[in-house]
C-alpha cells in the first residue's frame, strides 16, 4: 500500500514529488509507483482465497483513494503537488481494477498503470521544463502562458486532459476497460 500509494499510506508521495527534481519525479511516477501494484497483481494470482476475502476492503480503500486524491489534487496550487495527488487517485483506479477480480479489471489495471506512467511522466517533464524557465510552479503564475508559448500550452493541456481521462486518450481507454463486464476470478479457472 505504501508503494502503490493508496489512502492512508500515501503521505510520502506529494512531499517526494515536490522536493525531487523533475527527472526523479518522472522515474518515481513512471516506475516506482507501479512496483506496489505489480506486487498486488502477483499476490492476487498466488493467494486467490485471501484476495476474495479482502475484496471489500480493497474496493473501499480504492474508492477512498480515488476520491481523496482527486479532491486534494483539485485544491493544489503547486503543479507538482497536483500531479502527485492525482497519482494517488489514479493508483486507486488501479487497485479498483485489481479488486474487481475479473480478467477485464486486471487488464484495465495494467493498462491504467502504463497510461499513468506515460501521462504522469509527460506532465512532470513539461512542468519541469516550465519551472526551469520561470522558476515557479504556482498555477496562478501561468495565466498568460497560452499567449507566450501556445504550442507548449497545448502539450500541457493535452497531457492534463489525458490524465483526467478524456475520450480518445490513454487514460480514458484504461478506465473504460475496467468498467466492462467479465467473469469473476473463480470462473476464469483460478481455484478459489
DOVO-17382 format. One line per 3 residues: their letters; for each residue x, y, z of N, C-alpha, C. Coordinates in pm, whole numbers, plus 50000, padded with zeros to 5 digits. Layout:
N
A	X/Y/Z/X/Y/Z/X/Y/Z | ...
***
This chain:
192
XXX	50079/49881/50000/50000/50000/50000/50084/50126/50000 | 50200/50120/50063/50288/50237/50068/50345/50264/49930 | 50385/50160/49860/50446/50181/49729/50346/50212/49620
XXX	50218/50174/49640/50122/50193/49531/50100/50340/49498 | 50082/50436/49573/50040/50457/49711/49889/50474/49719 | 49830/50421/49824/49687/50434/49843/49660/50497/49980
XXX	49540/50551/49994/49500/50611/50122/49496/50502/50227 | 49547/50521/50344/49608/50636/50408/49760/50632/50407 | 49818/50549/50322/49963/50531/50320/50033/50613/50213
XXX	49971/50720/50168/50020/50798/50055/50097/50923/50095 | 50109/50952/50222/50162/51081/50268/50300/51118/50217 | 50382/51020/50186/50518/51047/50140/50521/51098/49996
XXX	50423/51060/49915/50430/51087/49771/50429/51235/49734 | 50335/51316/49783/50339/51458/49746/50467/51527/49791 | 50514/51493/49909/50639/51554/49958/50757/51514/49871
XXX	50761/51387/49833/50872/51341/49749/50870/51408/49612 | 50753/51421/49551/50745/51483/49419/50779/51631/49423 | 50732/51701/49524/50757/51845/49532/50905/51873/49555
XXX	50970/51791/49638/51110/51814/49670/51207/51761/49563 | 51166/51662/49489/51256/51597/49394/51268/51678/49265 | 51385/51670/49200/51395/51730/49066/51307/51652/48968
XXX	51275/51715/48857/51181/51656/48761/51222/51517/48710 | 51350/51491/48678/51384/51355/48634/51355/51248/48739 | 51374/51282/48865/51344/51187/48972/51194/51167/48983
XXX	51117/51274/48969/50971/51262/48973/50920/51177/48857 | 50981/51190/48741/50942/51108/48626/50968/50961/48656 | 51084/50931/48710/51118/50793/48744/51028/50740/48854
XXX	51001/50823/48953/50916/50784/49064/50775/50750/49016 | 50716/50837/48934/50579/50813/48888/50573/50706/48780 | 50677/50696/48698/50675/50602/48587/50706/50460/48624
XXX	50787/50441/48731/50831/50306/48763/50797/50265/48906 | 50837/50346/49002/50827/50304/49142/50683/50281/49187 | 50591/50368/49148/50453/50351/49191/50393/50223/49137
XXX	50442/50177/49024/50387/50056/48964/50437/49929/49032 | 50546/49940/49108/50602/49822/49176/50503/49764/49277 | 50440/49851/49355/50342/49803/49453/50222/49739/49386
XXX	50174/49801/49279/50059/49745/49207/50096/49613/49141 | 50216/49603/49089/50261/49476/49030/50266/49367/49138 | 50315/49403/49256/50317/49308/49367/50177/49262/49403
XXX	50081/49356/49405/49943/49321/49434/49885/49230/49325 | 49919/49258/49200/49875/49170/49089/49928/49028/49108 | 50052/49016/49149/50111/48883/49170/50045/48810/49286
XXX	50014/48884/49394/49951/48823/49511/49810/48775/49478 | 49738/48847/49393/49603/48806/49353/49606/48668/49290 | 49705/48641/49207/49717/48510/49143/49766/48401/49236
XXX	49850/48438/49332/49908/48339/49423/49813/48304/49536 | 49740/48402/49588/49651/48382/49703/49507/48421/49668 | 49441/48345/49582/49306/48385/49538/49202/48385/49651
XXX	49211/48290/49745/49113/48286/49854/49126/48408/49944 | 49246/48446/49976/49268/48565/50059/49223/48690/49985 | 49244/48692/49856/49203/48807/49776/49052/48822/49776
XXX	48981/48710/49763/48835/48715/49765/48786/48763/49901 | 48851/48719/50009/48811/48765/50143/48839/48914/50163 | 48946/48965/50106/48985/49105/50123/48928/49197/50016
XXX	48851/49141/49923/48797/49221/49813/48718/49343/49860 | 48626/49331/49957/48554/49452/50001/48645/49559/50059 | 48747/49516/50132/48843/49613/50188/48921/49683/50077
XXX	48966/49606/49979/49039/49665/49866/48952/49763/49788 | 48827/49728/49766/48736/49818/49694/48716/49947/49773 | 48696/49934/49903/48678/50052/49988/48799/50143/49988
XXX	48918/50084/50004/49041/50164/50003/49060/50230/49867 | 49030/50156/49761/49046/50211/49626/48952/50329/49604 | 48827/50316/49645/48731/50425/49627/48769/50549/49708
XXX	48814/50528/49831/48858/50642/49913/48980/50707/49850 | 49074/50628/49799/49194/50683/49734/49157/50765/49611 | 49062/50715/49532/49020/50787/49411/48960/50922/49449
XXX	48868/50922/49541/48800/51047/49580/48892/51142/49654 | 48966/51091/49751/49054/51174/49833/49166/51234/49748 | 49229/51151/49665/49335/51201/49577/49284/51305/49479
XXX	49166/51281/49423/49108/51377/49329/49074/51510/49394 | 49015/51504/49514/48982/51628/49585/49106/51706/49623 | 49208/51637/49671/49331/51707/49707/49404/51761/49585
XXX	49400/51690/49475/49462/51741/49352/49391/51868/49305 | 49262/51870/49318/49182/51985/49277/49216/52109/49358 | 49255/52091/49485/49282/52203/49574/49426/52256/49567
XXX	49513/52192/49492/49654/52231/49491/49679/52351/49400 | 49777/52432/49440/49823/52541/49355/49959/52511/49296 | 50037/52424/49361/50166/52380/49310/50140/52268/49210
XXX	50189/52284/49087/50159/52187/48982/50216/52048/49011 | 50334/52039/49072/50390/51908/49103/50307/51838/49211 | 50261/51913/49310/50175/51854/49414/50043/51809/49353
XXX	49992/51885/49256/49867/51848/49189/49884/51714/49116 | 49993/51698/49047/50017/51572/48975/50037/51458/49074 | 50104/51486/49186/50127/51383/49287/49995/51333/49346
XXX	49906/51425/49381/49777/51382/49436/49690/51315/49331 | 49702/51357/49207/49627/51287/49103/49681/51145/49085 | 49810/51126/49114/49866/50991/49109/49805/50901/49215
XXX	49776/50956/49332/49708/50878/49436/49572/50833/49383 | 49501/50923/49317/49371/50890/49260/49384/50786/49149 | 49482/50803/49061/49499/50709/48951/49539/50570/49000
XXX	49622/50565/49101/49660/50434/49153/49543/50371/49229 | 49451/50452/49280/49327/50399/49336/49245/50330/49229 | 49246/50386/49108/49177/50323/48995/49242/50188/48963
XXX	49374/50182/48974/49445/50056/48950/49403/49952/49054 | 49401/49992/49181/49361/49898/49287/49216/49855/49269 | 49130/49945/49225/48990/49910/49199/48981/49807/49087
XXX	49061/49825/48982/49063/49727/48873/49112/49591/48919 | 49215/49591/49003/49267/49464/49055/49163/49399/49146 | 49097/49479/49228/49000/49422/49322/48870/49378/49255
XXX	48851/49411/49127/48735/49360/49055/48742/49208/49041 | 48861/49153/49044/48884/49009/49037/48825/48946/48912 | 48836/49016/48802/48799/48957/48675/48903/48997/48571
XXX	48899/48930/48459/49001/48950/48357/49004/49093/48305 | 48889/49150/48279/48881/49286/48227/48937/49385/48329 | 48904/49366/48457/48955/49454/48561/49106/49447/48572
XXX	49160/49327/48565/49306/49311/48573/49375/49373/48451 | 49318/49351/48332/49375/49411/48211/49363/49564/48215 | 49250/49612/48264/49232/49756/48278/49331/49816/48377
XXX	49358/49744/48485/49454/49792/48584/49595/49802/48524 | 49632/49702/48447/49764/49705/48382/49770/49819/48280 | 49665/49835/48203/49660/49943/48105/49664/50080/48174
XXX	49595/50092/48288/49598/50218/48363/49738/50244/48418 | 49808/50140/48461/49946/50160/48509/50035/50213/48397 | 50020/50156/48279/50101/50201/48165/50063/50344/48128
XXX	49933/50371/48118/49886/50505/48082/49931/50607/48185 | 49919/50573/48314/49959/50666/48418/50109/50693/48412 | 50188/50591/48389/50333/50611/48379/50370/50707/48267
XXX	50306/50691/48153/50335/50779/48040/50281/50920/48063 | 50159/50931/48112/50096/51062/48131/50164/51141/48242 | 50183/51077/48357/50247/51148/48469/50392/51183/48435
XXX	50461/51093/48366/50597/51124/48322/50601/51244/48230 | 50507/51248/48136/50499/51363/48045/50468/51491/48121 | 50375/51485/48216/50341/51604/48294/50458/51653/48377
XXX	50528/51562/48443/50644/51605/48522/50754/51661/48432 | 50771/51606/48313/50869/51660/48218/50830/51801/48176 | 50705/51821/48139/50660/51952/48093/50664/52055/48205
XXX	50621/52017/48325/50625/52110/48437/50770/52141/48475 | 50857/52041/48464/51000/52065/48491/51060/52162/48392 | 51026/52148/48265/51074/52242/48164/51022/52383/48190
XXX	50897/52391/48228/50837/52521/48260/50903/52584/48382 | 50932/52502/48483/50996/52552/48604/51137/52604/48576 | 51209/52536/48486/51345/52580/48452/51346/52720/48391
XXX	51240/52755/48320/51233/52886/48256/51173/52994/48345 | 51078/52956/48430/51006/53058/48508/51040/53057/48656 | 51096/52948/48707/51130/52931/48848/51009/52940/48940
XXX	50896/52896/48893/50776/52886/48975/50691/52771/48924 | 50620/52708/49019/50526/52601/48984/50385/52636/49027 | 50364/52760/49068/50232/52803/49113/50139/52822/48994
XXX	50023/52765/49003/49926/52769/48895/49885/52912/48858 | 49873/52997/48956/49830/53136/48932/49930/53215/48848 | 50055/53172/48844/50159/53245/48770/50158/53216/48621
XXX	50071/53127/48576/50069/53087/48435/49943/53133/48363 | 49888/53244/48402/49765/53294/48342/49778/53328/48195 | 49893/53378/48153/49911/53419/48013/50004/53325/47937
XXX	50016/53204/47983/50106/53107/47919/50066/53080/47775 | 49938/53077/47746/49892/53047/47611/49934/53156/47513 | 49944/53279/47558/49988/53388/47469/50138/53384/47443
XXX	50213/53338/47543/50360/53337/47531/50409/53213/47457 | 50358/53097/47494/50400/52971/47432/50278/52885/47400 | 50211/52912/47289/50086/52839/47260/50107/52690/47236
XXX	50214/52650/47171/50236/52507/47144/50266/52431/47273 | 50347/52493/47358/50379/52431/47486/50254/52419/47573 | 50171/52522/47570/50046/52520/47644/49955/52409/47591
XXX	49954/52389/47460/49875/52282/47400/49923/52146/47451 | 50054/52124/47460/50108/51997/47509/50071/51973/47655 | 50082/52076/47737/50046/52061/47878/49896/52032/47891
XXX	49816/52104/47815/49671/52083/47819/49636/51942/47773 | 49699/51894/47669/49675/51759/47619/49713/51655/47725 | 49827/51674/47791/49869/51580/47895/49774/51585/48015
XXX	49729/51704/48053/49634/51716/48163/49501/51650/48129 | 49454/51668/48007/49329/51604/47965/49344/51452/47960 | 49461/51405/47919/49486/51260/47920/49482/51208/48063
XXX	49540/51284/48156/49536/51244/48296/49396/51242/48354 | 49310/51327/48304/49171/51331/48350/49084/51226/48282 | 49138/51158/48182/49064/51050/48117/48975/51096/48003
XXX	49020/51194/47928/48942/51242/47814/48930/51132/47708 | 48809/51113/47653/48793/51011/47549/48889/51031/47433 | 48943/50919/47387/49039/50921/47278/49183/50918/47325
XXX	49205/50934/47454/49341/50934/47509/49360/50812/47599 | 49484/50783/47635/49517/50658/47705/49448/50645/47840 | 49431/50752/47915/49366/50744/48045/49222/50701/48036
XXX	49153/50740/47931/49013/50701/47912/49001/50553/47878 | 49086/50504/47792/49079/50364/47749/49098/50272/47868 | 49191/50305/47957/49216/50221/48073/49096/50218/48166
XXX	49035/50332/48190/48921/50337/48281/48799/50269/48220 | 48777/50285/48091/48663/50222/48025/48679/50071/48025 | 48803/50023/48013/48831/49881/48012/48795/49818/48147
XXX	48818/49891/48257/48790/49836/48389/48641/49829/48418 | 48560/49906/48348/48416/49910/48375/48338/49802/48301 | 48401/49734/48207/48332/49632/48128/48299/49511/48214
XXX	48197/49436/48172/48158/49315/48245/48248/49199/48202 | 48286/49117/48301/48367/48998/48275/48341/48900/48387 | 48374/48773/48364/48352/48673/48469/48444/48698/48589
XXX	48400/48653/48707/48481/48668/48827/48596/48570/48824 | 48689/48588/48919/48813/48511/48922/48789/48360/48919 | 48690/48311/48995/48663/48167/49001/48620/48111/48867
XXX	48550/48191/48786/48505/48145/48655/48615/48148/48551 | 48730/48208/48584/48843/48213/48492/48931/48089/48503 | 48892/47997/48591/48970/47876/48608/49070/47885/48722
XXX	49066/47995/48798/49154/48009/48913/49086/47943/49031 | 49158/47857/49101/49100/47785/49214/49069/47883/49326 | 48946/47878/49376/48907/47965/49490/48867/47883/49609
***
